[in-house]
């Protein structure tokens, strides 16, 4: 949906003067009037020209998951994660948050940074700081996670923080200085999510094997262990299908399971070492910052004392406090659409109100005092 909104914005910019899109342009600071209200921003164009844009400002610059610079918010608030790779582009350096703090806007929950368990390792660049994300759907369609010994070590459908934690407790394959785990999709799972497999293979971050014997030989993983893992997994899946309510273990999300890891949904089985597989190597990566600008229900920026920073708004990952300490998958797009709409509406109302006051002052003969 966000891509559709972007396309519509481009269409509006091309066909009218209601919007302008400035490429290769960096906003460097927010402008304020004498009362401390935000009234625009200062920018630098690709050729080094400094200029200003005036009006209310919506900060939609994303998080700080790739903020590895000297004034890094990541290093300040989560130094324990600064060594990890990230799925964020090099634009996610918290610039909007830093500009907001410079004019008195408060932040919230900056310590809550989500680590995603399945960043894709490229075998030629295992230590690359930026990595592609393996969609959760790969595990949703039945992909299994196994370690360097060919064993499962977690419920593949568990929360992101849980799967990440289980990876950190187990032994993966080491490529360069990065440890990763094998995400394995059999032929049925691969077929269900064929577009993704083709895309990842084309980028060199997923391989296909005619059978798991070929995989085991390629990565030096004991085939006998993989076979044992698959057979046990199939038995658990069959028991869960026949008697879903009386397993000996607590199931993730409630109920009972026959899986020691609490898995209760088994898709696209059975698993067979003689089947064809798509396999990727995945590792934990910084993915999303729950913290950001402190805002109210109208997406208005707030100071530490709760006062509104007039003329300043936020939407998307730049806004903090929306998702608590651990965002659920899929809710980021919802957040972008909801608070994108709210912030745009609030900014428009603020500007309209200011214009009405100016016109009324002009009609009454009262000189409008300049605040700049």
N, C-alpha and C positions, 0 to 999 in steps of 0.2 A: 504494500500500500504506500510506503514512503517513496518508492521509486515512481509510482504513479503521480504522487504529489509533486515530486521534483520535475517530472516531465511537464506537468501543468504549469508550474512556475516558469519553466523555460519558454513555454508557449506564450504565456502572458508577457514575459519580458521581450520576446521577439515581435509581438503584435501590438504592443501599447507602451505607454510610459508609466504604467502603474507599478512596474518593478524593473530593477536593473540588477544584473548579475556581474560582479566584478571578479574576474579571474586573476590568479597570481597576485592577490592583494592581501596585505597583512594589516589587521587592526592592531594597533600598538597600545592605545590607552583610551579610556573613557573621558569624555568632556563633561564638566559640571558647571552649573550656573552659580551665582553668589549664594544661593540657598542650599547648595549641595545636591540639587536635583540633576540627574543625568540628562544631558541635552544633545548627545551625539558621540562620535568617536573619531579619533585621529588614525589615519591609515597611511601605509606606504605602498606604492605601486611597484610593479615588477622592474621599472626603470629607476627606482629610487626616489620618485616624487612623493613628497609628503602633502597630504590634503586632508580635509575634514568632511564628514557627513553629519548633518544635524537632524535631530528628532529623537524620539524614544528608541531605546536599544533592547533587543532581545538577544540574550546570550544563548547560543545553541552550538557551542564549540566542542561538545563532547566531554569526555573525561580526561584523566591524566595517566592512563595506562601505558603510555609510551613516553612518559616524562622522566628522562634519564639525564637531564642537564644539571648544571651547577645549582640551580634553585629548585630542584625537583621536589614536587609535592609527594611523590611516591617515596623518595628517600627519607623525607621528613616524617611521614605518617605511617609508612609500612616498609621500613628498611629491610625487613626480613624477606620481602618479595622482590626487591630491586634486582636480584640476580636472574630472575626468571625471564624467559622470552614473553612476547605479547602478541595478541591478535590485532592490536590497535595499530593504525597507521601513524606515521610520524607527525601527523597533525594533532594527535591527542596528547598534548603536553600541558594541559591545564591553563592555557593562556587566558581564556575567558574568566576563569576563576580568579586568577592573579590580578587581572584588571579590575574585577569586581571588588576584591579585597582592598585595592588601592584607593577606592572611593568610599570605603566604609561598609561594604556589603559583607554579611556574615556567612560563614560556611557551616555545614553540619555533616557529621558521619564520615569525615575524610578517611578514617581508619578502616572503613569497610570496603575492601577491594576483593572482587570475586576472581578466584582462580578456576579456570575451566580445565577439565582433565584431558581434553582431546585436541590439542594443537598438533598439526601434522608436521612430522619431521621430514625434511627433504634429505635423502641420503648423501647428496653432494654438498649440502650446506647444513649439517646437523646443528651447528651452533648459531645459526642465523637468529638475530634478535626478534625479528618479526616473522610470525608463522601463520599459515592458513588454518582456519578452524574446521575441524571435522564435525559436520552437522550431527546433532543429537539423533537425527533420524537413522543414522547408520547403526546405532545401538537399538533404536526403536524397532527396526525391522528384523532384529535377531542377531546383530553382530556381537561376537564374544570377545572379551578381553582376556589375553593370556600373558603370562610372564615368560622370562627367558627359559624356564624349565618346562613350559608347555602346560602350566596349571592356571585355572581360573583363580582369582583372588578377591572378587567383589561381586556385588549385584550390579550388573551393567546399567540397570535402569535407576540406580540410586541418584540422590542429589549430587550436584556438581562438587560441592565441598567434600562429600563423603567419598566419591570415587577418587578425587584428587588425593585425599588422605590415605586411602588404601594403596594408591600407587607409591606414595612416599614410604610406605611400610614394607614394600616388596621389591624384588630384584628384577629389573628390566634389562633390555639390551642397551649397551652403551655405544653411542655413535659420537665420536669427538668427545666433548665433555658433557653430553646430554644423554640422560637415561630415558628410554621409551618403552612402551608396551605394545603388543600386537593386537590390532583390532581386526578380527577375522569375520568375513561375510561369506556364507556358503552360496551356492548357485541360486537358490530361491530368494535369499535376501538381496543378493546382487541384482537379480532381475527386477525386484520390486523397486529398487532405487538406482536403476541403471544409469540415469543421467548423471548422478553424483559420481558414480564409479568411473564413468567415462571422463568426466571433468577432472577428477583427481589423478587418474592415470595420465591424462594429457599433460598435467603439470609435473609429473614425475614424483608424486607423493603417495602413490598407491601402486601396488603390483598385483598381477593376476598369476595364479598357479593352477596347473591342471589337476593337482591333488596336493594334499598336505605333506606327502612324502617329499615332493619337490620343494615345498616351503621349508620343511625341517632341514633338508640338506643345505639350502641356501643360507639359513641363519644359524645352523648348528644347534637346533632345538631337538630334544629327544622325541622321536616320533611316537614311541611307546607311551610316553606321558600324554601326548596330545590325544592319542587314541583312547586312553583311559579317561581323560577329561571329557571327551565327547560322549563316551558311553555312559558315564555317570550323569552327565547333563541330560541325555535322552531319557534315562530312567526317571530322573527327577521330574522332567516335563510330563512324562506319561502318568506318573503318580498324581501330579498336580491337576492334570486333566480329568482323571477318574474321581478324585476325592479332594476338591479344592479347599475344603473347610477344616480339615483335620490333620494338617501337617504338624510336625513336632517343633517347627521354628516360627518365630514371629515374622510376618511378612512386612516388607516395606510398604507403607501406606495403609496398613491395617490388615487384619485377617491372619491366616496361617499359610505356611509354605513348607515344602519338603526340601527346599534349598537352604543350606547352612547360612547363605548370604542373604536370605529373605526374598529372593526373586519369586514372583508368582505369575508373571506373564511370559510365555514362551512362544516365540513366533518363528515361522519358516523352518521348523525342524523336519526330520531329525538331522543332527550333525554327523557327517561321515567323512573320515579321512580320505576316502577315495573320490569325494566330490571335488568340483572345481571351486576355488576360493579367490576372493579379492582381499588383500591384506594391506593395511596401512600401519605405520608406526606412530604412536601418539604420545604426547608428553604434556604435563601441566603447563598452562600459560595464563598470564594476566589477561583478563577478558573484559571486565566491567567494573566501574567505580560507582558504588551505591551512594557515596557522598558527593556533595557539591554545594551549590548556592542554597542558602536558606530562603525559602519562598513561602508565600501563603497560598490560599486556594485560588487566588486570582493570578498566580504566577509572578507576583511582585517580589522583587528582592527585598530582604529584610536586614536591618542592622542587628547587632547583638542585643540591643535593648527592645527589639521587636518593632521598632519604627520602620516604615516603608521607605526604601530608597526610590523616590519618585522618578519615573521615566526609565526604570531598569527592570527587565523581566528575564525569565529563564525557561527553557524547555529541553526535554531529552536528558541525556546523561549528565549534562552540566548542572541540572537541578538535583539537589540532594534531599534525602528523607522520603522519597517516594516508595522505595522498595525495602525499607528496613535494613537488616544486616545481610540479607542474602536474596538477591533477585531471582525469581522463578523464570525459567526459559520461556521466551516468547513475549514477556511483559514489557520489554524495552520498546518494541514497536508501538504497543498500545500507549505507553507513556509518551512517546514522541508525538503521536497523533492527538492525544487528549490535551497535553499541555502545550503543544504547538498551537492548537486552536485557541486555548485559553489565553496564552500569552499574546497572540496576535490580536485577539478581541480586546484584551486589557490595554495594550499599547494604542490601539485605534481609538478607544474611548478616552484615554488620557490625552491624546493629541487633539481629538475633537473638542474636549472640554477646554483645553488651553486656547484653541482657536476661537471658541465661543466667547470666552472671557475677553480675548483681545478685541473681537468685533464689538462687543458690548461697551468696552472701555472707549473704543474709537467713536462709537455713536453718541456716547454721553459727553464727549469732548474731553475726557480724561486722558492725559498723555500716558501711553504704555511705557513704563520704565524698562529699559533694557537690563537684563539680568546677566548678560554675558560679560 
